[in-house]
């Protein structure tokens, strides 16, 4: 069907004749399209069914993986990463089979996928660096799911490492997603990597108070908390002779999960013990003199 014949006409009569000719050919043209679609219909239905089946298989496999992870001793850190990788592989495999069902040669599909992969790779360089960063994090293991870390200006508990980013829950229950590429190159502080963690606290007392008595008071307070470990032995010493106070440092070892409970408890109970025993905690004062 040549729709362009109307535009090639030299006279109005030729143009009208061209339009009538095109109208006469339209049913034949539409019939050809319908016939073509009819021939392709079984293949289209097969491709759609294969895609739907692939999505169902994807959900089943991911569910089986999740159940298998619960029974296995595999590190929780890799759970999300493996699930993401398997999901992408199943999806790509399903699309390739569906396209081949439509009669597209496998070599053409592979060539198209390769070209698309190259184009996507160039366009998504940062995402690929995040994938590589995910592998680096998984193999170097600077942290695991459940660890409390500080990295990239964020502090919280690691929830999951996926193929692109790592999910961290902050203490105020905010979900923060850090790209793996950024995380693999960042300085990471893992607060729960070891079985114990030391609580360091500074207590300032007045120069007029007996510092030995204050040390004994702090030691007594420490001995009253069952969460503070007996070994290593807690230590209380004079840390600094400040400009307005004698600063004592208390060092006590605890389990990482008990760190903040002990920290706040020591602050509250040392203050109460100092008040009961007449130990003064000095504070900065400013004297203003008016010139005459």
Beta strands, then each sheet from edge to edge (+ up, - down):
strand 1: 148-151
strand 2: 154-161
strand 3: 165-169
strand 4: 175-179
strand 5: 189-190
strand 6: 197-205
strand 7: 235-241
strand 8: 246-254
sheet 1: 4+ 3- 2+ 1- 5+
sheet 2: 6+ 8- 7+
end
